[in-house]
Amino acid sequence: MRRIYLDHSATTSVKPEVAEIMLEHLIQKYGNPSSVHSFGREAKKGLERARDQVAALINAQPEEIVFTSGGTEADNMAIIGVANKYSKRGKHIITSAVEHHAVLHTCEVLEKKGFKVTLLPVDEYGIIRMDDLRKALTPETILITIMHANNEVGSIQPIEEIGTLAREKGIIFHTDAVQSLGKIPVDVRKMNIDLLTGSGHKIYGPKGVGFLYVKKGIKLEPLVFGGGQENKYRAGTENIPGIVGLGKAMELAGEEMNTEMTRLAKLRDCLIKGLQQRISNVTLNGHPILRVPTNVNLSFEFVEGESMLLSLDMKGIAASSGSACTTGSLDPSHVLLAMGLCHEVAHGSIRMTLGHENTEEDIQYVLEVFPAIVERLRNMSPLYQEKRKECAECTLKK
Ligand SMILES: *Cc1c(COP(=O)(O)O)cnc(C)c1O
C-alpha cells in the first residue's frame, strides 16, 4: 500500500548524507574527543565541524553552541539554568500558553520551587500580543521564554520584537526554535536572542541530540555535572555520531531552505484549499500567513480527530492530532484551547506536517481519500445534529 508521511513536526527521516557521516564516526572515527591521540583528534575534529555548522545556520559563534541530548534538555538547561543562576536578581519568568511541554512543565517545576510564572495568552491565531508582554514585565522578571514557531499550528511569534524589548529591559530571552530551524530564517544577532533551542530529529538529523545557543556573557547553572565537556555546561562524553549528524543536517537545511520551503508552501496551500473545497465545516487553525511552510492544522467539525487519524492510517496516511507528546491523552490540545477553540472543535483537529518526501501526487491522494473518511464518520455520529447546535457558541466558528 501507498504510505504517505505527513508528520514531519513529530520527527523526520535521517538524510543519507547525514547517516553517512554518522556511520563514519561510529565505525572508524570512534575516538573520545577528549583524548590527545590521533583517534581523539579525529573525533574532536568532527565535533568542532558540527559546532561550526550549527553556529552558521543561526549566525552565532561556534563557542556559543552547547550540544545536548535534544530539544527537551536544551529547554530545561535554558530555563532552569537561568532560574538557578539569576534567582537573586528576581524570581519571575514569562512564557506563553502555547509552548511545548518541555518549556511548560519545566516552568511548572520552578513554580513549585517558589518562582512566579506568567503564562501569556494568545490571540485566535496562537500569537502573543506585545502589549500583554509589556504589561507582564516586572522588576523581578529574569527570563522571557517564547517559542519561535509553534509545533501544533505553525504560527510564528514576533521574535525580533520580543528580543528587542528584552534587550532594552536587560531581561534574558530564550526561544525554542525547534520548529523554525531550516524552515524560516533564524538569526540570533538580528533577533536579539540570548538562548535558543534546536533539535536534530526535526530537521532530518538523528534523535537524541540537540543544542542550546548561549550568547557570550550569559551565564547558566548546568543541569549535569561531571567532566568539563561543552565548556563545563554539559558534562559527559559527547554523543559524537549524533552531533556530527546534527551538524550535517543543519548545513543541508541552510543550503536547501529557500527552494524546499517554496516547494512545500505550495503543497501546503494546495492541501488546505483542496480539503476546504471538498469538505464542509473545515477551518484552518493558526495564522494564515505567519506560519511555517510545512504546517497544516484543520478542524473538522463533528468528527473525532482520533477517528480520522485511524481511518487515514488505514489508507496509509500518517497524520497527527496535535503534538506527538499529547497523543494518547484524551485532553484536547492546550494550544487549540488557548486559541479559543471549544473542546468539541479542538477534538476534531488534525495536524499534517509536510516535508522532504512529500510530492504533489501525495497531496492529490490525500485529497482523494479524505472527503469519504469525514463523510463516513459524520454519518456514523448520532450526535451530529446536536453537536451542531452546541458548537454554534464556539468562538472560532466561522
Ligand atoms: C520536538 C520539540 C521539542 C523536543 O525536542 P526533542 O529533541 O524531541 O527533545 C521541543 N520543542 C518543540 C517546539 C518541539 O517541536
The ligand as an SDF file (V2000), in Angstrom:
LIG
                    3D

 15 15  0  0  0  0  0  0  0  0999 V2000
   10.0910   18.2460   19.3510 C   0  0  0  0  0  0  0  0  0  0  0  0
   10.1080   19.5120   20.1000 C   0  0  0  0  0  0  0  0  0  0  0  0
   10.8490   19.6510   21.2840 C   0  0  0  0  0  0  0  0  0  0  0  0
   11.5910   18.4940   21.9100 C   0  0  0  0  0  0  0  0  0  0  0  0
   12.7380   18.1350   21.1980 O   0  0  0  0  0  0  0  0  0  0  0  0
   13.3660   16.6710   21.4440 P   0  0  0  0  0  0  0  0  0  0  0  0
   14.6540   16.7150   20.6760 O   0  0  0  0  0  0  0  0  0  0  0  0
   12.3870   15.6930   20.9110 O   0  0  0  0  0  0  0  0  0  0  0  0
   13.5970   16.5440   22.9100 O   0  0  0  0  0  0  0  0  0  0  0  0
   10.8630   20.8700   21.9050 C   0  0  0  0  0  0  0  0  0  0  0  0
   10.1910   21.9150   21.4050 N   0  0  0  0  0  0  0  0  0  0  0  0
    9.4620   21.8240   20.2770 C   0  0  0  0  0  0  0  0  0  0  0  0
    8.7530   23.0320   19.7780 C   0  0  0  0  0  0  0  0  0  0  0  0
    9.3970   20.6220   19.5910 C   0  0  0  0  0  0  0  0  0  0  0  0
    8.6520   20.5420   18.4910 O   0  0  0  0  0  0  0  0  0  0  0  0
  1  2  1  0
  2  3  1  0
  2 14  2  0
  3  4  1  0
  3 10  2  0
  4  5  1  0
  5  6  1  0
  6  7  2  0
  6  8  1  0
  6  9  1  0
 10 11  1  0
 11 12  2  0
 12 13  1  0
 12 14  1  0
 14 15  1  0
M  END
$$$$
